């Protein structure tokens, strides 16, 4: 009967969903390029980004859509074109690393365009209202992931130019990110526990990659600002993640979030890279130990096949609503 119920509840994926999944599996999705550890980041100073996004700038087989000024845009399922802050922040961080590695002028120009766009789009609270841009009727328009990555880009641009206004904008982004969800921010805090929610409208989802990207933004804030209260918050969220990381382990693969969604192979690989970097930045061996265990899962053909089929079944049972298709 349970199988019958699952069959009745199963919805066929839409054409947009099939297209997006095919691009992911064939390596033609710019949102899902290989993302290993950053190539030129530093633990002590603000330098390259912590995850290697350079494939988003120079990758083969992938392509962004750009406006007439060279700023990347996204296409929604309804065909409309939007400016999506997360995409712009990641493309800017990719360009920044390419510039550091190669000195290419086009990379520096792209880094500049993206940072200036984020600066201009930031609202009076220091946030980027990405969920409203996606035409989603949600209570909180902000995401800890976007706040963290937007801050990471603005910090690097402000330091590179020596212009304080961009550093101040980054600090506004971090301030909002650390504000409690009940006050319009993205943080869930209680008794020294601190979670940074990628999707604050679904408190408790605790998307793993979004949480860690938010931590990277807070790490940058501590490096640049040296604020003691932010150092305390950084350790609070690191302690929380360290305690709860076991809940993201299925025994053969990693979970994408706390709602039982298994990670896709791309996100599982990203989890491994994120934890390796986080271990190096924080000096916590537990993060490295988990990343190495998950790497062993990845190399086990039986575990990989089981995870792939389980994830595919989850997608068929609950395909969700594909908002961004390109």
Buried (B, 14 or more C-beta within 10 A) or exposed (E): EEEEEEEEEEEEBBEBBEBBBEBBEEBBBBBBBEBBBBBEBEEEEBBBBBBBBBBBBEBEEBEBEEEEEBBBBBBBBEEEEBBBBBBBBBBBBBBBBBBBEEEBEEBBEBBBBBBBBBBEBBEEBBBBBBBEBBEEEBEBBBBBBBBBBBBBBBBBBBBBEEEEEBBEBBBBBBBBBBBEBEEBBBBBBEEEEBBBBBBBBBEEBBBBBBBBBBBBBBBBBBBBBEBEEBBEBBBBBBBBBBEBBEEBBBEBBBBBBBEEBBBBBBBBBBBBBBBBBBBBBBEBEBBBEBBEBBBEBBEEEEBBEBBBEBBEEBBEEEBEEBBBBB
